Amino acid sequence: MGRPVKTVNEIVRGRKSIAAEAALQLERELGGVGAVLVNTQARHDTARCARGEAGH
């Protein structure tokens, strides 16, 4: 996939955000999860903004 194992692990565990490009790469490697990851990230980002945590 061309990404460090630590980075992928942090994405999967929800400790690191994921960009659409990375989600599509994961989808190609793992199959069918890209849209789920992008949607999950969007919900997480929206919730953080609602709590005033954006940018932290």
C-alpha atoms as one frame of an Amber mdcrd trajectory, in Angstrom:
protein
   0.000   0.000   0.000   2.987   2.281   0.401   2.064   3.567   3.852   3.843
   2.763   7.104   2.232   0.005   9.145   2.037   2.383  12.132   0.005   4.883
  10.091  -2.423   2.242   8.833  -2.772   0.888  12.375  -3.565   4.366  13.741
  -6.165   4.918  11.006  -7.848   1.584  11.692  -7.878   2.257  15.449  -9.382
   5.715  14.934  -6.343   7.542  16.268  -5.419   9.185  12.983  -7.677  10.832
  10.447  -7.989   9.418   6.963  -8.133  11.336   3.719 -10.273  10.173   0.827
  -7.157   9.163  -1.133  -5.932   6.905   1.678  -9.418   5.440   2.077  -9.478
   4.531  -1.604  -6.049   2.911  -1.292  -7.297   0.842   1.643 -10.369  -0.088
  -0.359  -8.194  -1.396  -3.181  -6.040  -3.359  -0.723  -8.725  -4.632   1.655
 -11.830  -4.475  -0.488 -14.997  -2.446  -0.067 -14.163  -0.373   3.008 -13.187
   2.986   1.460 -16.626   4.593   1.539 -17.193   3.397   5.086 -13.900   4.943
   6.221 -14.605   8.264   4.504 -18.118   8.435   5.981 -16.839   7.525   9.444
 -14.154  10.221   9.200 -16.719  12.806   8.110 -18.993  11.975  11.058 -16.031
  12.153  13.445 -14.903  15.528  12.055 -18.456  16.903  12.258 -18.807  15.774
  15.879 -15.466  17.374  16.787 -16.564  20.656  15.200 -19.854  20.549  17.116
 -17.895  20.124  20.361 -15.524  22.967  19.435 -12.531  20.640  19.059 -11.715
  21.372  15.431  -8.015  21.662  14.736  -6.901  19.851  17.895
